[in-house]
Amino acid sequence: MKPRKPYWVERMNAARKAWAALRPGDRPAGRRPTAGGFSFSTKRRVAPGVRWEAYVQGHRFFWVEKDWELRVRLYLYDREVAALDSLAQGGDRSMMSCVSFDVLTAGDFLEGRDRAGAMPEFSFEATDEEVFEQLAAYSHRIDLLWRFAGGNDLAAFRKLAVSVMRNTDSFGSFPTGTEMICAAWAYGEPELAARLLEAYEAQWEEKLQDRAYDVLPNLRADLQAEFSRLRGMIGLPSKA
C-alpha cells in the first residue's frame, strides 16, 4: 500500500537526526516532506559569500526496484561567481549554485571505481538503522571529497569546483551552464572557461533543432546576446 505523507515526515525526521549526528559541523538549511518522499539540506560556510550545501532526498521513482531511493548531491555557492553569472544572464542569479554533483558518483570516481552501482534503495518497512548505514556511507564520501580537495577552505572549494567542471560526467554533474563558465573564469581557468562556453553553445544549438522551441521567437536572439556577453567576459571574439 502506498504510504501517506506522515510516513515521509517520520522518515525525514529520523534521517535528519541521523545526519546531524554524522555531520555535527553542518547547519540545517531547509526541509520538505511530500506525498511521495522528503528532502532536507545542510550547509557549511567556507569563506564570506562562499558555502556548500548537502541536499538529501528520499523519493519514490518509477525505476526503483524496491520502494524508495536515497540520494545526496552537493551544491557549491559563491557570491562572486553568482554576480558574474547575473551579468552574463542579464538577471538575478544570486541564489544559484555555481557547481553541483552527485556524491555517490563523485566518490566512486575518486576511489577509481566505475559508476556501476545504483543508489541505495529501501522497502517501506526498512529500519532506521538500515537508512542510517547508507547515510553514513554518504557522509564518508563527502569527507573523502573534501580530503581530496585538501580541506574545507576557499582553495579547497575552488579545487573541487574545477575538478567537477573538468570531469562533469564522472562527478555526476548537470550539463554545462553559464554558472560553470563564470566559475572557471573567476577561478583562474580561462582555457576551461572557453571550453565550457563552446560546450554550452553546442548544447543550445542542438536543442534549437527541436521545433518546440519555435514558440519562443526571441530565444535565439536572447541566447546570442548571452553568448556575446560571456565571450566578452572571458576575452573571446563574438561569433559572426
C-alpha positions, 0 to 999 in steps of 0.5 A: 500500500502506498504510504501517506505523507506522515510516513515521509515526515517520520522518515525525514525526521529520523534521517535528519537526526541521523545526519546531524549526528554524522555531520555535527559541523553542518547547519540545517538549511531547509526541509520538505516532506511530500506525498511521495518522499522528503528532502532536507539540506545542510550547509557549511560556510567556507569563506564570506559569500562562499558555502556548500550545501548537502541536499538529501532526498528520499523519493519514490521513482518509477525505476526503483526496484524496491520502494524508495531511493536515497540520494545526496548531491552537493551544491557549491555557492559563491557570491562572486561567481553568482554576480558574474553569472547575473551579468552574463544572464542579464538577471538575478542569479544570486541564489544559484549554485555555481557547481553541483554533483552527485556524491555517490558518483563523485566518490566512486570516481575518486576511489577509481571505481566505475559508476556501476552501482545504483543508489541505495534503495529501501522497502517501506518497512526498512529500519532506521538503522538500515537508512542510517548505514547508507547515510553514513556511507554518504557522509564518508564520501563527502569527507573523502571529497573534501580530503581530496580537495585538501580541506574545507577552505576557499582553495579547497572549494575552488579545487573541487569546483574545477575538478567537477567542471573538468570531469562533469560526467564522472562527478555526476554533474548537470550539463554545462551552464553559464554558472560553470563558465563564470566559475572557471573564469573567476577561478583562474581557468580561462582555457576551461572557461572557453571550453565550457562556453563552446560546450554550452553553445553546442548544447543550445544549438542542438536543442534549437533543432527541436521545433518546440522551441519555435514558440519562443521567437526571441530565444535565439536572439536572447541566447546570442546576446548571452553568448556575446556577453560571456565571450566578452567576459572571458576575452573571446571574439563574438561569433559572426 
